[in-house]
Amino acid sequence: MRKNVNAILAVLMFACMCCFAGCVGCSCDGDAKVHKTYPGTKETTQDEWNIPNEEKLGLPLYKNNMLVSSVESSSEETDGVVKQIEVDYNTKDDFSTVAQWYKDKLGEPAKTSTTEDGNQQMTWKTDLEGYENLVVVTGTKDHTAISAIKTKV
């Protein structure tokens, strides 16, 4: 009986350690802050990231290799009408991969530039149903920063 209890406790302890390590089954290579999804694995939901869905934002969001700890979002509403939504986050994917993904989704960027730090940056702007939507993608040496902003005009 005692061996059975010890075996059960060992299994429970292992399961708890896996849960606290995070990302069991998401193929994040042990980094709980980066989520990769592959066919057949469970995708982390946007609710878990605390960001609005693409429908509410009105813009596509690049979700591969997202550094979840980098996510910041804010929303301003008046009388149930969204005045502004902003989402900022980073991905481990390189600038060219993310920029190409947005080109495929939104077409050519409205602006291509280089920041003061020498980083590449692309900006897309769309106007849709009384809202101005911006996506800004900035490459850095170790990640790509993405900002998506929806503003009532």
Backbone as JSON, one array per atom type, in Angstrom:
{
  "sequence": "MRKNVNAILAVLMFACMCCFAGCVGCSCDGDAKVHKTYPGTKETTQDEWNIPNEEKLGLPLYKNNMLVSSVESSSEETDGVVKQIEVDYNTKDDFSTVAQWYKDKLGEPAKTSTTEDGNQQMTWKTDLEGYENLVVVTGTKDHTAISAIKTKV",
  "N": [[0.82, -1.19, 0.0], [1.91, 1.24, 0.84], [3.9, 1.61, -1.11], [2.33, 2.04, -3.36], [1.09, 4.49, -2.7], [3.36, 6.14, -2.57], [4.19, 5.96, -5.24], [2.02, 7.14, -6.56], [2.16, 9.71, -5.44], [4.66, 10.48, -6.48], [4.09, 10.57, -9.23], [2.13, 12.6, -9.25], [3.69, 14.72, -8.27], [5.56, 15.0, -10.35], [3.81, 15.72, -12.44], [2.89, 18.19, -11.46], [5.29, 19.64, -11.48], [5.76, 19.74, -14.22], [3.57, 21.29, -15.02], [4.08, 23.7, -13.67], [6.42, 24.38, -14.92], [5.41, 25.08, -17.27], [3.72, 25.3, -20.48], [3.34, 22.64, -21.38], [3.26, 20.45, -23.97], [3.17, 22.42, -25.93], [5.37, 22.72, -27.46], [7.44, 24.56, -26.97], [10.11, 24.43, -26.53], [10.93, 24.41, -23.88], [11.02, 27.04, -23.02], [8.99, 28.94, -21.33], [8.02, 31.37, -22.0], [7.88, 31.67, -24.69], [5.9, 30.74, -27.33], [5.42, 28.16, -29.51], [3.58, 26.74, -32.1], [2.59, 23.72, -33.53], [1.31, 21.57, -36.11], [-1.29, 19.65, -34.75], [-0.81, 20.27, -32.11], [-1.83, 21.98, -29.1], [-2.92, 25.26, -29.37], [-2.01, 28.24, -27.72], [-4.41, 30.42, -26.36], [-5.61, 33.71, -27.33], [-6.86, 34.98, -25.23], [-5.42, 34.09, -23.06], [-3.13, 35.51, -23.45], [-3.9, 38.04, -22.96], [-4.7, 39.86, -24.98], [-6.62, 41.62, -27.46], [-8.91, 40.0, -29.76], [-8.43, 39.41, -33.31], [-10.63, 40.25, -34.78], [-11.91, 42.2, -33.17], [-9.82, 44.01, -32.98], [-9.37, 44.6, -35.64], [-7.26, 44.11, -37.24], [-4.74, 41.89, -38.57], [-2.87, 39.66, -36.47], [0.39, 38.73, -35.94], [1.4, 35.67, -34.72], [3.35, 33.76, -34.23], [5.97, 32.26, -32.36], [5.72, 34.04, -30.23], [6.72, 36.21, -27.65], [5.38, 35.9, -24.82], [5.55, 37.2, -22.36], [6.12, 39.76, -23.11], [3.85, 41.05, -23.93], [1.72, 43.8, -24.08], [-1.27, 45.52, -23.63], [-3.91, 47.82, -24.29], [-7.1, 49.35, -23.9], [-9.6, 51.63, -24.78], [-12.79, 52.69, -24.13], [-15.89, 54.35, -24.72], [-19.12, 54.68, -23.7], [-19.61, 52.1, -24.69], [-18.44, 52.18, -27.19], [-15.57, 51.58, -28.98], [-12.75, 53.5, -28.6], [-9.97, 53.48, -28.76], [-7.61, 50.9, -29.29], [-4.7, 49.26, -28.37], [-1.94, 47.16, -29.0], [1.06, 45.77, -28.05], [3.87, 43.79, -28.63], [6.46, 41.23, -28.68], [8.27, 39.04, -30.9], [10.25, 36.12, -31.4], [10.92, 35.64, -33.97], [12.61, 36.6, -37.01], [12.97, 39.91, -38.46], [12.51, 40.03, -41.3], [10.89, 37.78, -41.79], [8.54, 38.34, -40.31], [7.81, 40.8, -41.44], [7.31, 40.02, -44.1], [5.11, 38.35, -43.69], [3.18, 40.23, -42.86], [3.12, 41.77, -45.2], [1.97, 39.92, -46.94], [-0.57, 39.79, -45.79], [-1.5, 42.47, -45.59], [-0.57, 43.89, -47.77], [1.75, 46.07, -49.5], [3.86, 48.05, -47.35], [3.0, 51.29, -45.92], [5.07, 52.84, -45.19], [8.58, 52.55, -45.07], [11.41, 52.38, -43.11], [14.42, 53.31, -41.26], [15.33, 53.05, -37.92], [16.69, 55.3, -35.35], [18.49, 53.72, -34.03], [19.39, 52.09, -36.0], [17.75, 50.03, -36.77], [15.54, 48.13, -38.85], [12.31, 49.19, -39.99], [8.84, 48.89, -40.6], [5.71, 50.24, -41.6], [2.25, 49.85, -41.68], [-0.83, 51.16, -42.79], [-4.28, 51.39, -42.48], [-7.59, 52.39, -43.26], [-10.7, 51.86, -41.95], [-14.09, 51.6, -41.7], [-14.48, 54.01, -40.13], [-12.28, 53.93, -38.48], [-8.79, 54.33, -37.9], [-6.18, 52.25, -38.61], [-3.11, 50.97, -37.55], [-0.11, 49.19, -38.1], [3.0, 48.53, -36.83], [6.14, 47.29, -37.44], [9.17, 46.41, -36.09], [12.5, 45.57, -36.39], [14.94, 44.11, -34.27], [18.15, 43.24, -32.81], [17.73, 40.85, -31.4], [15.03, 40.21, -31.44], [11.73, 40.78, -32.88], [9.72, 43.59, -32.79], [6.29, 44.28, -32.47], [3.63, 46.46, -33.05], [0.24, 47.15, -32.85], [-2.39, 49.22, -33.62], [-5.58, 50.57, -33.17], [-7.63, 53.22, -33.86], [-10.31, 55.39, -33.25], [-11.59, 57.58, -35.64]],
  "CA": [[0.0, 0.0, 0.0], [2.78, 2.4, 0.95], [4.55, 1.77, -2.4], [1.34, 2.63, -4.26], [0.94, 5.9, -2.33], [4.58, 6.81, -3.0], [4.16, 6.02, -6.7], [1.01, 8.16, -6.92], [2.73, 11.02, -5.09], [5.73, 10.77, -7.44], [3.44, 10.97, -10.49], [1.52, 13.91, -9.03], [4.76, 15.71, -8.15], [6.08, 15.2, -11.69], [2.8, 16.48, -13.19], [2.91, 19.57, -10.97], [6.51, 20.29, -11.97], [5.54, 20.02, -15.64], [2.63, 22.41, -15.13], [4.75, 24.93, -13.26], [7.4, 24.71, -15.95], [4.59, 25.71, -18.3], [3.77, 24.99, -21.9], [3.37, 21.23, -21.68], [2.61, 20.13, -25.23], [3.12, 23.5, -26.93], [6.62, 22.67, -28.22], [8.15, 25.84, -26.82], [11.49, 24.12, -26.22], [11.22, 24.67, -22.48], [10.94, 28.45, -22.68], [7.57, 29.16, -21.09], [7.61, 32.69, -22.49], [7.8, 31.63, -26.15], [4.96, 29.69, -27.71], [5.4, 27.69, -30.89], [2.53, 25.75, -32.3], [2.78, 22.84, -34.66], [0.08, 20.8, -36.36], [-1.59, 18.63, -33.76], [-0.59, 20.72, -30.74], [-2.81, 22.96, -28.63], [-2.46, 26.64, -29.48], [-2.37, 29.11, -26.61], [-5.43, 31.35, -26.82], [-5.32, 35.12, -27.14], [-7.31, 35.37, -23.9], [-4.32, 33.82, -22.14], [-2.11, 36.53, -23.67], [-4.49, 39.32, -22.6], [-4.78, 40.76, -26.12], [-7.91, 41.48, -28.15], [-8.87, 39.16, -30.95], [-8.22, 40.15, -34.55], [-11.89, 40.86, -35.21], [-12.1, 43.42, -32.4], [-8.74, 44.93, -33.32], [-9.5, 44.99, -37.04], [-5.95, 43.89, -37.87], [-4.18, 40.57, -38.31], [-1.8, 39.64, -35.49], [1.4, 37.68, -36.11], [1.37, 34.96, -33.43], [4.38, 32.73, -34.12], [7.1, 32.49, -31.46], [5.43, 35.23, -29.44], [7.24, 36.32, -26.3], [4.15, 36.23, -24.1], [5.84, 38.15, -21.28], [6.28, 41.1, -23.68], [2.56, 41.57, -24.38], [1.05, 44.89, -23.38], [-2.41, 45.98, -24.41], [-4.8, 48.76, -23.62], [-8.33, 49.6, -24.65], [-10.38, 52.75, -24.27], [-14.16, 52.67, -24.65], [-16.84, 55.31, -24.18], [-20.48, 54.26, -24.01], [-19.58, 50.87, -25.46], [-17.78, 52.39, -28.47], [-14.12, 51.53, -28.86], [-12.05, 54.72, -29.04], [-8.63, 53.07, -29.15], [-7.05, 49.64, -28.8], [-3.3, 49.15, -28.74], [-1.28, 45.93, -28.6], [2.5, 45.76, -28.31], [4.49, 42.54, -28.21], [7.66, 40.82, -29.4], [8.4, 37.67, -31.36], [11.64, 35.74, -31.64], [11.15, 35.52, -35.41], [13.36, 37.74, -37.54], [12.21, 41.0, -39.07], [12.06, 39.74, -42.67], [9.79, 36.81, -41.73], [7.34, 39.03, -39.83], [7.45, 41.81, -42.45], [6.72, 39.33, -45.25], [3.79, 37.89, -43.27], [2.27, 41.38, -42.93], [2.95, 42.13, -46.62], [1.0, 38.98, -47.49], [-1.88, 40.08, -45.22], [-1.93, 43.87, -45.74], [0.02, 44.52, -48.95], [2.99, 46.82, -49.28], [3.75, 49.0, -46.24], [2.89, 52.7, -46.25], [6.36, 53.46, -44.91], [9.72, 51.71, -44.71], [12.42, 53.3, -42.59], [15.42, 52.81, -40.34], [15.26, 53.82, -36.67], [17.94, 55.91, -34.93], [19.39, 52.64, -33.62], [19.77, 51.33, -37.18], [16.83, 48.91, -36.96], [14.55, 48.27, -39.92], [10.94, 49.37, -39.51], [7.8, 49.03, -41.62], [4.43, 50.68, -41.05], [1.07, 49.69, -42.52], [-1.95, 51.99, -42.34], [-5.55, 51.15, -43.17], [-8.76, 53.08, -42.72], [-11.81, 50.94, -42.1], [-15.3, 51.86, -40.93], [-14.31, 55.07, -39.15], [-11.1, 53.69, -37.65], [-7.46, 54.3, -38.5], [-5.47, 51.1, -38.08], [-1.68, 50.98, -37.82], [0.76, 48.11, -37.65], [4.4, 48.91, -36.94], [7.02, 46.15, -37.2], [10.54, 46.9, -35.94], [13.47, 44.51, -36.14], [16.09, 44.38, -33.4], [19.13, 42.16, -32.96], [17.31, 39.59, -30.8], [13.59, 39.96, -31.59], [10.98, 41.73, -33.71], [8.66, 44.24, -32.02], [5.07, 44.52, -33.24], [2.61, 47.31, -32.44], [-0.98, 47.25, -33.64], [-3.2, 50.28, -32.98], [-6.86, 50.89, -33.8], [-8.06, 54.49, -33.29], [-11.52, 55.99, -33.81], [-11.28, 58.84, -36.32]],
  "C": [[0.87, 1.26, 0.0], [3.49, 2.67, -0.38], [3.61, 2.42, -3.41], [1.17, 4.12, -3.98], [2.16, 6.69, -2.78], [4.61, 6.97, -4.52], [3.18, 7.09, -7.17], [1.54, 9.55, -6.62], [3.83, 11.43, -6.05], [5.15, 11.24, -8.77], [2.82, 12.36, -10.36], [2.58, 15.01, -8.95], [5.35, 16.02, -9.52], [5.11, 16.03, -12.53], [2.79, 17.94, -12.76], [4.14, 20.31, -11.47], [6.36, 20.63, -13.44], [4.62, 21.21, -15.83], [3.3, 23.72, -14.76], [5.83, 25.34, -14.25], [6.7, 25.35, -17.12], [4.71, 25.04, -19.65], [3.86, 23.51, -22.22], [2.61, 21.01, -22.99], [2.6, 21.25, -26.25], [4.4, 23.59, -27.73], [7.41, 23.96, -28.14], [9.61, 25.64, -26.44], [11.88, 24.5, -24.8], [11.18, 26.12, -22.08], [9.48, 28.81, -22.56], [7.09, 30.5, -21.63], [7.48, 32.74, -24.01], [6.9, 30.47, -26.53], [5.06, 29.41, -29.2], [4.24, 26.72, -31.0], [2.83, 24.98, -33.58], [1.49, 22.09, -34.9], [-0.09, 19.72, -35.3], [-1.33, 19.05, -32.33], [-1.62, 21.78, -30.4], [-2.21, 24.36, -28.74], [-2.91, 27.42, -28.26], [-3.37, 30.15, -27.13], [-5.03, 32.79, -26.56], [-5.81, 35.6, -25.78], [-6.2, 35.16, -22.87], [-3.21, 34.85, -22.29], [-2.6, 37.91, -23.24], [-4.43, 40.33, -23.75], [-6.13, 40.57, -26.8], [-7.78, 40.56, -29.36], [-8.77, 40.04, -32.2], [-9.48, 40.85, -35.02], [-12.12, 42.19, -34.49], [-11.05, 44.47, -32.77], [-8.86, 45.43, -34.76], [-8.2, 44.84, -37.81], [-5.5, 42.45, -37.63], [-3.04, 40.68, -37.31], [-0.88, 38.46, -35.75], [1.6, 36.99, -34.77], [2.49, 33.94, -33.26], [5.51, 33.18, -33.2], [6.95, 33.75, -30.62], [6.08, 35.15, -28.06], [6.1, 36.83, -25.43], [4.4, 37.26, -23.01], [5.97, 39.58, -21.8], [4.96, 41.77, -24.02], [2.05, 42.67, -23.47], [-0.11, 45.32, -24.25], [-3.23, 46.94, -23.58], [-6.0, 49.0, -24.52], [-9.07, 50.74, -23.98], [-11.75, 52.73, -24.94], [-14.98, 53.75, -23.97], [-18.23, 54.91, -24.64], [-20.52, 53.04, -24.93], [-18.93, 50.99, -26.82], [-16.27, 52.42, -28.24], [-13.51, 52.81, -29.42], [-10.64, 54.38, -29.5], [-8.29, 51.73, -28.51], [-5.6, 49.61, -29.27], [-2.73, 47.85, -28.18], [0.18, 46.04, -29.0], [3.06, 44.44, -27.82], [5.7, 42.24, -29.08], [7.55, 39.37, -29.83], [9.88, 37.39, -31.56], [11.95, 35.63, -33.13], [11.83, 36.78, -35.93], [12.45, 38.72, -38.27], [11.67, 40.63, -40.45], [10.9, 38.75, -42.7], [8.49, 37.5, -41.34], [6.87, 40.05, -40.87], [6.78, 41.16, -43.65], [5.31, 38.83, -44.92], [2.79, 39.04, -43.35], [2.09, 41.87, -44.37], [1.91, 41.22, -47.27], [-0.42, 39.28, -47.02], [-2.4, 41.46, -45.59], [-1.39, 44.57, -46.98], [1.3, 45.26, -48.59], [2.82, 47.83, -48.14], [3.64, 50.44, -46.73], [4.24, 53.39, -46.08], [7.38, 52.4, -44.53], [10.82, 52.65, -44.27], [13.44, 52.56, -41.74], [15.37, 53.68, -39.1], [16.64, 54.44, -36.36], [18.97, 54.86, -34.53], [19.84, 51.77, -34.79], [18.9, 50.11, -37.44], [15.86, 49.18, -38.09], [13.16, 48.4, -39.32], [10.01, 49.53, -40.7], [6.48, 49.37, -40.93], [3.33, 50.48, -42.09], [-0.04, 50.53, -41.93], [-3.17, 51.63, -43.17], [-6.64, 51.97, -42.49], [-9.96, 52.19, -43.01], [-12.93, 51.32, -41.15], [-15.1, 52.87, -39.8], [-13.14, 54.89, -38.2], [-9.84, 53.77, -38.49], [-6.71, 53.16, -37.82], [-4.01, 51.16, -38.5], [-1.04, 49.69, -37.32], [2.18, 48.6, -37.88], [5.24, 47.71, -36.54], [8.45, 46.68, -37.19], [11.45, 45.73, -35.61], [14.56, 44.98, -35.2], [17.04, 43.19, -33.52], [18.64, 40.82, -32.4], [15.81, 39.29, -30.89], [13.0, 40.96, -32.59], [9.83, 42.26, -32.87], [7.49, 44.53, -32.95], [4.13, 45.4, -32.43], [1.43, 47.38, -33.39], [-1.92, 48.21, -32.9], [-4.44, 50.54, -33.83], [-7.38, 52.15, -33.1], [-9.31, 55.0, -34.0], [-11.18, 57.35, -34.4], [-12.38, 59.83, -36.04]]
}
